[in-house]
Each structure stands twice: as structure tokens, then as C-alpha cells.
Amino acid sequence: MTITTSATDTTLGTSSSTSTGSEVRTSTGRLDTGTATALEAHARSGGSVLLVAEAGDDVAAALAGASIALSLPHTEWFVTLAARAEAVRLDGEVPITTPLVTFDPFDPDVEIAATTSVRFRHEPTIIVRRVGPGRVVTVGMTALGTVDVHPTLGPYVRRLLRTDFPNADSGAPVADLGVAVVGYGPFGGMGYLHGLAATETDGLSLVAAADNSPDRLDAATVDFPDLRAHDSATSLAADDAVDIAIVATPPVFHAELALELLRAGKHVVVEKPMCLTTADADELIRTAQSVGRVVSVHQSRRWDTDWLAIRRLVDRGDLGSVFNIETFVGGFEHPCRAWHSEDSISGGAVYDWGSHHIDWIIQHYGTAPKKVLCSAHTRVWHDTTNVDQLSVWMQWADGREATFRQSDVCAIRRPKFHIEGTSGTLEGHYEPVRADAVLAGRGFRAHESHHAERPVDLTLVRYDGDHGLIESQVRPAPHPGWGFHRNLADHLLLGEPLAVRPEQSRDVVSVLEAAHRSGANGGELVELS
């Protein structure tokens, strides 16, 4: 038997708590009467208990309010969430690979929170027993560590453990948060993306847009007829219906607009990059804290399905300890002729794709690097102020390293990912995204999308002492939907952890700023504090 107690938001299996910090006690293995009595008392005093029961344990059955009906083997099971408030913004039915038990409730205070399909019958596999102001949550997925990292069941169980979960008892709906986009942009751009996300995410509602172009405002009202149009951020900042303002302008304007909106009492999301200087990032964080509002950055590619697959492989230990990460984006073609290629507006070439790739790298290593060096070239394209090619090398205090390369003069694309660990190497190569068609009266037409929009398949090669190198292919992960926006709603409405914390984006900006300076100064080595 294992009993753990914590008041911090960490994991279910070792030390866990609700997101508000109230104490949760976790019990695994067989229970004795004295421990069960203490756990019952903990729940009756307003705490929560997470229980993993074993077949034949009558003491645990009494605490759970249910006996074990079936003990099932380790395989893939489909779990269906009950129609409860805690299931908001979570997938209703999900697979999980684990040994499983199902329950036969006998206590009238037991509620069925999830079922599993077993030979065409839905059997209870997550139950909640109300004990005064507290609760006992019993899970039938006995591989608790697997539940903890599961993108649906982990958050769901943590919510079930919360005695303060919003509307868990009343069932009353929570008012949607009003979302606005500052810098709506052209059709199909970031304004449209955020509008779709807000429209399709429970708890969010698109209410307004601002743009200094009348044509783009007209397009916004065609895309979303119910939104209010503003011709400036200042006008939008005064709109009481706006709870969250998303800044989707060119980067040079990010800091000043975000500060104005924060000071107007709005939560603020900034498109990547957060801003152009570390000093501005620090001011944004200080201002958000002083006015009691959230600032975050739309690091959308944290939810790219190939990156999610990489994170799963790394977290599972398939690569061992990762010590080198290399990423690439680009090809050989004329660079974009819009503001993205003008460094006085964009900040420079590294601030574009580098905002995503360096965020990936820092997200894995956990901190910003200690050393940054950038080599930059202008060799072919002289009509833009951005460089043709750049290579950012980063090193951490313990010797781990990473390189991000971006190029408009690389005719044979490098791999998108090349990741080395002590147990193996992972690599993924770009593939073209092309749609061919023969149109009546027009003949053959081909449309090629940007190469970076298609998730890449991954090749994992591991060393085995007896067999040498063993190669396997890994497909991208399932698509997570509007992952960023769903997390934003969960954070603001439910108090759950923010996925993209501003301090993380501040670290990205510090590397981008150092890399830009290094490249402009002939590749000088920059040390970050």
C-alpha cells in the first residue's frame, strides 16, 4: 500500500493535489482498516482521496463505495466520460492502454464518472463517492502513471478531485469569455484562425475585431457577422464585452498594444513572437501581474502533431537522455515580399520561424541556453532586409546543444528534426504538400502549400547491443484540435495551469534577441544571464 500527500499540482501517482492547492491523498495497493479510517476522515474534513483498488480488498471497497466487478488485462480500452461539468472541453471517448478493473457500486452516494466498453456493455471504471464536503475518486485504470500523462483522463481525474470545481453541483452554465482580435488581417490569416478557434471552443465567444484597414474589417464581418468592428486597438480596449484580446499585428507593435490592452483590464494573447526585446517581455510580465490579468503567447506549434509525437517518445525514454536537437525550415525560393521580410517590422528573419523552433527546443530542455551564436548570410536575395540564411547554435550549462537553421537558399532541404539521445536518434524529413487537379475549361492545375504545414513522419533508430541498430517508423500523433485556445479557456474559467507561460516566451525572446545581435555582428558569441 502507498499513501502520498501533497499540496502542489504535480502528478496523480506520486504527489498530487487539486489545481487550487487543496490536499489530495493518493492510495494504491491493499488498504488496512486504520489507513482507510484516516482517509475517510480526510474526505469528511473537505479533502479528496484518489484510490486505486485491488480485487478482494474489502477495506478499499468500503472506502470506494463499490466492489470490483471485473479484473481485465493490459490492453487498449476505450473510456467514455459521463456528462458532467468536469468533462467540459475534453474528448468524450478516448483510448488508453492499461490493466483495468470495473466497479459494482453499492453506496447510494457513488456517482459513475466514466465507463468502459467491455463486450458491448458499458461498465463503470471511474467513480466518485461524496463524503460530506469531500470525495473519494476511484479509478479502474490501474497504471496510474499512464492516466496521469493522458491528455484527457489526467485532467479529468484532477478535476474530479476538486471539491471547488465550478458548477459541479449546480450544473449552471458558465458565461463565455468574449474574445477579440487586434489586427484581423487578410482572409484566411490569423484573425480568421482565432475567430474559428473562439467559435469552436466551449467557453469562448468571438465578439470583436480591430483593424486599421476598412477592407479587412469588412472581411471580418463577412466571416463572423455578429462581431463588432473597431478601427483601432484603443476603441476595442474600451469594449466591455471583450475579456481576451489577441494581438495579431506585425511583431514591432506587439509590446505597445499588449501593454495598452492589459492596462485596459483585458487578458492578452500575443501572436509569436511575444515581442522583440527581453526588456519589453519583462515589462509585459510585470504589467500583467500588477493588473491581475493573464498574458500568454500563441505558440500554436506546440500542438503540431509531429512535435506531440516527439514529446511522447522523449518523455517515454525511447531516446534516452537528449543532448542534441537540430531543426530546419526553408528551401530555395524568393522570400516573402510582405512585412515578414522587413526587419524593422518583423524584428529580423530569426523572429519568424525561429519563434516556433526555439520554443520547441527550450520547451524540451526546460530553460534558456547559456550561450548563443548566430551565423547569417545575404547571398542571393537583395530586395529584402532579412538575411538569406541563418544558423542559431545554442549551448546549455551542462553541454547539451541545439541548432536552428532557416534558409531561402537551401535547394535540398535538411531534415525538419534531427534529435540525438543516449539511446537513439530521431529524424523527420519534409514532404511536399501538393494538390493536383484537372479543371473543366482550364486544364491541369497544381497547388503547392507551404512545406512546413504538413506534419512529418518520424524515423527512430535505437542501439541494441545484441542486434545493432533497430529502426522503427512513428506517425504523427492524433490532432489535438484547438489545443491552445482550449487550455486558455481551462485556465481562465477553471484555474488550470496555463500551457504557454509568459516566462517561457520571455526566454524565447531572449534567445531571438541574442541571435539577431550575434548575426548582425558577424557571429559573435553571446552569453545569456
Residue, then its C-alpha position, 0 to 999 in steps of 0.5 A: m500500500t502507498i499513501t502520498t500527500s501533497a499540496t502542489d499540482t504535480t502528478l496523480g501517482t506520486s504527489s498530487s493535489t487539486s489545481t487550487g492547492s487543496e490536499v489530495r491523498t493518493s492510495t494504491g495497493r491493499l488498504d488496512t482498516g486504520t489507513a482507510t479510517a484516516l482517509e475517510a476522515h480526510a474526505r469528511s474534513g473537505g479533502s479528496v482521496l484518489l484510490v486505486a483498488e485491488a480485487g478482494d480488498d474489502v477495506a478499499a471497497a468500503l472506502a470506494g463505495a463499490s466492489i470490483a466487478l471485473s479484473l481485465p488485462h493490459t490492453e487498449w480500452f476505450v473510456t467514455l466520460a459521463a456528462r458532467a461539468e468536469a468533462v467540459r472541453l475534453d474528448g468524450e471517448v478516448p483510448i488508453t492502454t492499461p490493466l483495468v478493473t470495473f466497479d459494482p457500486f453499492d453506496p447510494d452516494v457513488e456517482i459513475a464518472a466514466t465507463t468502459s466498453v467491455r463486450f458491448r456493455h458499458e461498465p463503470t471504471i471511474i467513480v466518485r463517492r461524496v463524503g460530506p464536503g469531500r470525495v473519494v475518486t476511484v479509478g479502474m485504470t490501474a497504471l496510474g502513471t499512464v492516466d496521469v500523462h493522458p491528455t484527457l483522463g489526467p485532467y479529468v481525474r484532477r478535476l474530479l478531485r476538486t471539491d471547488f470545481p465550478n458548477a459541479d453541483s449546480g450544473a449552471p452554465v458558465a458565461d463565455l469569455g468574449v474574445a477579440v482580435v487586434g489586427y484581423g488581417p487578410f482572409g484566411g490569416m490569423g484573425y480568421l484562425h482565432g475567430l474559428a478557434a473562439t467559435e469552436t471552443d466551449g467557453l469562448s465567444l468571438v465578439a470583436a475585431a480591430d483593424n486599421s484597414p476598412d477592407r479587412l474589417d469588412a472581411a471580418t464581418v463577412d466571416f463572423p457577422d455578429l462581431r463588432a468592428h473597431d478601427s483601432a486597438t484603443s476603441l476595442a480596449a474600451d469594449d466591455a464585452v471583450d475579456i481576451a484580446i489577441v494581438a495579431t499585428p506585425p511583431v514591432f507593435h506587439a509590446e505597445l498594444a499588449l501593454e495598452l490592452l492589459r492596462a485596459g483590464k483585458h487578458v492578452v494573447v500575443e501572436k509569436p513572437m511575444c515581442l522583440t526585446t527581453a526588456d519589453a517581455d519583462e515589462l509585459i510580465r510585470t504589467a500583467q501581474s500588477v493588473g491581475r490579468v493573464v498574458s500568454v503567447h500563441q505558440s500554436r506549434r506546440w500542438d503540431t502533431d509531429w512535435l506531440a509525437i516527439r514529446r511522447l517518445v522523449d518523455r517515454g525514454d525511447l531516446g534516452s537522455v537528449f543532448n542534441i536537437e537540430t531543426f530546419v525550415g526553408g528551401f530555395e525560393h524568393p522570400c516573402r515580399a510582405w512585412h515578414s521580410e522587413d526587419s524593422i517590422s518583423g524584428g529580423a528573419v530569426y523572429d519568424w520561424g525561429s519563434h516556433h523552433i526555439d520554443w520547441i527546443i527550450q520547451h524540451y530542455g526546460t530553460a534558456p541556453k547559456k550561450v548563443l551564436c548566430s551565423a547569417h548570410t545575404r547571398v542571393w536575395h537583395d530586395t529584402t532586409n532579412v538575411d538569406q540564411l541563418s544558423v542559431w547554435m545554442q549551448w546549455a550549462d551542462g553541454r547539451e546543444a541545439t541548432f536552428r537553421q532557416s534558409d531561402v537558399c537551401a535547394i535540398r532541404r535538411p531534415k525538419f528534426h534531427i534529435e540525438g539521445t543516449s539511446g537513439t536518434l530521431e529524424g523527420h524529413y519534409e514532404p511536399v504538400r501538393a494538390d493536383a487537379v484537372l479543371a473543366g475549361r482550364g486544364f491541369r492545375a497544381h497547388e503547392s502549400h507551404h512545406a512546413e504545414r504538413p506534419v512529418d513522419l518520424t524515423l527512430v533508430r535505437y542501439d541494441g547491443d545484441h542486434g545493432l541498430i533497430e529502426s522503427q517508423v512513428r506517425p504523427a500523433p492524433h490532432p489535438g484540435w484547438g489545443f491552445h485556445r482550449n487550455l486558455a479557456d481551462h485556465l481562465l474559467l477553471g484555474e488550470p495551469l496555463a500551457v504557454r507561460p509568459e516566462q517561457s516566451r520571455d526566454v524565447v525572446s531572449v534567445l531571438e534577441a541574442a541571435h539577431r545581435s550575434g548575426a548582425n555582428g558577424g557571429e559573435l558569441v553571446e552569453l545569456s544571464 
